[in-house]
Amino acid sequence: MQIKPFKAFRFNPAVVGDVGNCIAPPYDVISEDARFQLLEKSRYNIVRVIKSTPGPMPVVYKAAQLSNGDVESAPEKPEKSKEVDQYKRAAGYLAQWIDQGALKQDKEEAIYAYVQEFKIGNETFQRHSFIALGKLEEFGKIVKPHEQILAKPIVDRYNLKKATLADLGLVFMLYEDEKQVAEKIIEKTAQGDPLIDYTDEMDVRHQLFNISNGKELKEITSMMKDKSCVIADGHHRYTTGLKFAKDTDNPNAKYQMLAFANTSQKGLIILATHRVVQNLKNFNLQKLIEGLKKRFEITEYKFNNPQTQMQAKEKMLEHMKTEVSLEKCAFGIYGGNDKFYIAVLTDTDAINHAAADMSPAWRTLDLAILHKLILEELLGIDQEVLSRGENLQYVKDTPNAIDDTIYDIESGDKQVAFFTNAVTIKQLHMVTDAGERMPQKATYFFPKLYSGLTINKL
């Protein structure tokens, strides 16, 4: 893949103060509550741009020198405000911040090393990636998507890009390099002072470093020339980039700001994304379990109090891990009664028949089996119903996700949960090499890449 360094716009601590208060998770994982919390952290938080709302144009601010030497943004007299849509409003914020110097462009081209340090259980990991401009390629041998996408987010991201003329969030790209050329450069660079050093609410440490040495830039760009990439996260943003590049005569739109991570590193972690059913008419748990017994072996883990419930849950999760180690398809199920269930596929011919047009690799995916044989055939949640977003919720496997889901079911907010094992890198490559996509929200690459670390203006 063809990549190149660039001069990023970055938040200027001399104006904004703590840059950590200005960056944010990707737009699609920010809840309404989280959005308000980010807004309160700083008037310069990037959420104002990546997840803007309709309203009056922002008040214009200018940098003012205080008596103690600090810099504060003091309001000027704004023009009469007028209601604008969220995209013009986002563009207004971005332009204002650049005018103020809150966002400042680097003087020299660079590739940016992004190091994330985090824990899974008691084990600490580091994931290395680098941020560069990548030449946009149609999906094929060079760039491969791995999961299904929806039309609505593409329209949203397209309107934002058209209004701001900027790449604001990162598309997460995976490549394979056993020599670890970039990792060696990143490890060396990370010995110096970071441009950003921020630990988020999930105890993930985000560090950004500048790689501007000509020899090192050449090593990374040369290494990437013969690499193909799989999109790990950001399918909608990449697809938006393709469409925008076709629709504009701006030559800069042919490149997009991307983050690249080597699959040959220990810190590349994929967690599960569970499925939770809601708002389904005439749902009956026992009818579902009886329907499952035709193609799955069902094991029950009963409980009668909070302590035995916790024990039953742990037995269910351990059983799931055992089955996946035997290369079997297994789901944990909870529907609010006094037991957890494990469903292990026994009728493999069923998925071969239900997905005869898909590759053998696709038909071995737990989520493919869940969507085809359970959600579609037993519950009537097909692709058309999925696109409406009314009956299925996707739950990322964060530390409290399963307990929170159990509570939602017991409180009556949700009807039944399907707990899944994580997709493996091997499965990811097998499916994408076959030219296919997994069901949407098939993977949860942890941790997420933050937005606002670097911005690329077109």
N, C-alpha and C positions, 0 to 999 in steps of 0.2 A: 504494500500500500504506500502511496506517495504521501509523505508528510513534510511539514516545514515549520520552523520556529516563527514566532510572531511577537508583536509588541502589545502585550495585554494591558487593558485598563484594569487597575486594581484600586481598592479603597485606600485612601491616603490617611494614615493615622494622625497626621498633623491637623486634619480637619475633623475626622469622624471619631477620633479617640480609639477605643479598643475595636480593632477590625473584627474580632470574634463576635461582636454584637451586630455586625452588618451582614454576615453570611447566614445561609439557611439550608435546610434539607431541600431535595428536589420538590418542585411544585406539586407533584401528584401524590406525595405522602403527607402533605401539610393539611391537617384538619382545621376546621374553623377556629377551634379553641387555640390550637398551636399558632395559627396566623395572628391572632390578637396578641399572643405572648411575644411573638417575634416583632410585631409592630411596636410594642412597648419597650423593647430592648434598645432600639435606636431609630431616630427619624430617617436614618440611611439604610435600614435593613432592606436587603434585596427582595424580600417578600412583597414589598410595595410595587415592584416591577414584574416579578415572575407570577404573582398571584394577585394582580390588581383587581379593584372593583370599580364599578361606575361611580362617578361623583364629580365635584368641582375640580378644576385644575389645581395642582398643588400651589401653596403660597411660595413665592420666590424668597429665598434666603441668600444672604451674603456672609462671607467670613468676616468676623469682627475680632480685633485684638483686644483682649481684656487687660486690666491693669496688672494682673499677676503674670502676664506673659502667655497664658493659655489662649487657645483659639476657640471661639464659640460662633455658631451660626445665628445671626440676629436677623429678624424679619425686616424686609423693606415693605413699603406700601404696595400691596398687590393690586393688580388691575381687577376690575369687576369680574368675579368668578362666574364661570358658566359650566353647566353640566356637560360632561363628555363621557364617551364610553371608556371601558377599562383599558383598552389598548392605547388610545391617545393619552390617557392619564398616565399609564406606565411609561410611555415615551417622554412625557413631560417630566416625570421624576428623573429619568435617565439623563436627559439633556440638562436639567437643572444641576444635577450632581456633578456633571462634567464641567459645566460653567463655573461652579463654585470651587472646583478643585478637590471635591470629596472623592471623585474618581479621577485618577491620574494615569496617563499612559506611560508605560515604561519607555526609556530612551533607546534601549537596544533590544534586538530580537532575542528571544529565548525560548527554550522548552522548559516547562515548569515541572519539577519533581513533586509529587504528592504522596506523602507518607501518612498512613492511618494506622494507629496502634489501638488495639482493642482486646477484650477478653471474651472467650467462649467457655463458660464454666470457670474452671480455675486456670485455664491455659491462656497465655498471652500471645497474640499474633501481631505481625506487621504486614500490611499489604502495600506494595509499592506500585505506583502508576506514574505516568508522565502525561502532561497536557501539551498538545501541539495542534496545529491545523492539519486536517486530513482532507485529501481530495475526495469529493463526493463521488461515489461509484454506485451505479444501479446494482440491485441485489443480484448476486451471482457468485462467481468464484472468489472475488476479492473481498466482498462484504456480504455476510450471511446473517439474516435475521433468525432468531430462534423461537419467537412466540408470536401468537396472533395479536393483532391490535384492533382498536375501535376507531371509527371515523370521527367521532365528536372531538376527542382530544387533538386530532390533527388540525381540524378547523381552528380550534382555540390557539394552538401554538403557531399556526401560520399567520393568523391575525396579529399576534404579538410580535412575531419576527418582522412582518411587513411594516408595523408601526415603529418599532425601535431600531430596525436595521442592525441587529446585534445578536450574537450568540451569548445567551445568558446562563444556560445550564450545560452540564457536561453529558455527552453521550459516552457510555462506558463500553469500550471495545476490548475484546480478548484476542490475544495472539499467542503463538507458541514459539519460544526460543530457549532451547536447552542450554545454550552458551551464556544466557543471562547478561547480554551486553548492557542493556539499559539498567538492570538492577545494580551492576557493579558501579556504574556512574552515579546512580541515585544514592547508593550507600556512601560513596565518597563525598558527594555534595551535601548529604545530611549531617556531615561532621561540622558544617559551618552554621551560621546563624540563619534561622528560618525567616521567611517573609511574613508568615502567619504561624502562630502556635496557639491552638484553641482546643479545649476539651469540652465536648457537648454534654447534653443532659443524659445520654446513654453511656457516658464515660468513654467515649471514643475520642482519641487525640488526633487532631488534624494539623499536619504541618506542610507548608508549602515552601519550596526552595527554587532558586533561579539557576538554570543551567545555560550559560552563555558562552562558555569556552568553545571556540570554533572547532577544535579537534573532536570534542565530545559531541557537539551537535552533529557533526558529519558522521560519527560512529553510529548514532541512534538513527538518523535518517537513512543511512546506507543499510543498516540492519533491517529496517522495515520495508525496503523496496520489494522484496520477494515474499512478504508475509500476506496471508489472508487473515481476515478478522471476523469474529462472531460478535454481534451486538448483544451485550449482556443486559444492558439497561439503557433506556432512552430511545426505544423504537419509534415512538411518535415524533421525537425531536429530529431524529435522523431522516425519517420519511418527510417531515416538514422541510428539512434542508434540501432534499431532492426536488420537491415540488417548487420551492421558492427559486432555486437555481434555474429551473426551466422557465419560470414566469418573469424573470428579471434580466436586464442586460448588464447588471452589475457584475463585473468579472470576479470580484471578491467573494461572491455567493457560491462560487464553485468549490470553495473550501469551507469546512466547518470545524469549530473547536471541539476536539474529542479528547477523551482520557483513555490511555492504553495500559492494559495490565497483562503481564505474562502469565499464562496458565501453569508454567513450570515454577511456581512459587508456593510455599506452604500457606501463605496468608490469603490465598484466594478461597474464600468460604462461601458455599451456597447453603442457605437454610430453606426449610420447607415453607410453602404458602398453603395454609389449610382452607377448606371450603365450609361455609356456614349457610344453611338454607333458611330463608325467612319469607313471610307473606305468601306462603303456598296454600292455595285453597284445598280443603279436604285432606290435609296431610294426616297420615296415620302411621306412627312409628312401627307398630307391630306388623302392619301390612308391608311396610318397607323391609323389615327383617325377614319376613316369610318370603318375600320376593327375592331377596339376596341368597337365600338358602338353595335356590335352584342352580346357582353358579359359583357360590362361595362357601367355604367352610366357616361357620360362625362359632366363635368362642365367647362366652360371657364371663365378665368379672363383676360379681355382685358386691354391694356394700349396703350398710344400714345406718351409718353415722358418719360425721365428717372425717374421723380418723381412718375408718375403713374405706371411705371414698378416695382419700388420698392414696392409700395403698393400692386400691383397684386401678386408679389412674396410672400409677407407676408401672404396675404389671402390664397394662395395656401398651404403654409406650415401649417397655422392654421387649414385649412380644413383637411389636412392629419392627424393632431393630433386628431381632433374630431372624424374622422372615426375609427382610431385605438382604441380610448377609447370605441367605440361601438362594438369593436371586428370585424371590417370589414376590408377588404383588399383594400388599396388605394395607388395610385402612383401619384406623381406630374410629369408632362411632360412638357418639353420645347424643341421646335425645331427651334427657330430662327425667328418666325413670331411675330405678335403683340399680342400674348396671351400666357398665361400659361394654362395648362389643369390639371384637376383632373380626374382620372379614378378609379371608385369604382366598384368592382366585383359584378355583380348581378346574373350571371349564375354559381352557385357553382357546378352544375353537370359537367360543362366543365372540371374543374381540377380533379374531381373524375374519369372522363373518361380518361383524358390525363395522369394521374399518378395512374392508378388503382393498380399498383404493390407496391405503397408506402403506408405508414401508414396514418391514419386520421390526426395525429399530423403533419406529413410532408406536407400534402396537405393544411394545414391552413397557412403555411408560406407565407408571402408576396413575398419573393424572389423565392420560388418554383413556385408560380402563375406567377410571372414576367417571369421567365425563360421558363416555359412550354407553357403558353398561348400567350405570346407576343414575346419574343425573338426567340423561336423556330418556333411557328406556323405562326406568322405574318411576321417576319423578316428573318427567315431561319438560325438563329444563334443557331445551335444545339451543342451538346457536342463536336463533331469532329471539328467544326469551332472554338469553344471556345478554344480548345487545341492548335490551331495555334496562338492565341493571336493577331489576326489582326483586329478584328472588335469590340472588347469590351474593354473598359477601366474601371477600378474600382477606384472610387473616395471616399476616406475616408472623413467623415463629420467633417473636421477641420473648424475653424471659417470662413475662406474665401472660402471654397470649392465650395459652390453653386454659389457665384458670379463669381469665376474664371471659373467655368463650363459654365455659361451663356456667359461669354466673349469668350470662346473657340468656342462656337456654333455660335455666332454672327460674329466672325472673319472667319468662314468657316473651322476651324480646325476639328470640330466635327459636327455630324449631328443631334442627338437628345439625350436628357438626361432623365433618369428615376430617380426621387428622391424618396427614400424609407424611411419607418420608421424602427427604430432599432429593432433587435431581442431582446426578453426578456429572462431573466434567466429561467423563467418557460418554454418557448418554447424550449430553449436549452436542458433542462432536459427531456422534453417530447420526443424530437426527438432522443436524444442519448439513452434514456431508451428503445426506440423501436429498437435500434441497427442500426440506419440509420445516414446518414450524410446530412447536409445541402449543398446547392450549394456552390462552392468555393467562398471565400471572403464574407461570409455571415455576419460576425461580425467584428466590429472594437473595440477591448478592448482598452480603453484610460485611461492612457497613455501607450505607449509601454515600455517594459522592456529593459533597455540598455544592451549592450554587453561590456565586459571588466571589469565589476565590480569584478567578480571572474572567474577564469579559472581552469578547472579540467584536469590535465595531466594524461593520461592513462599509 
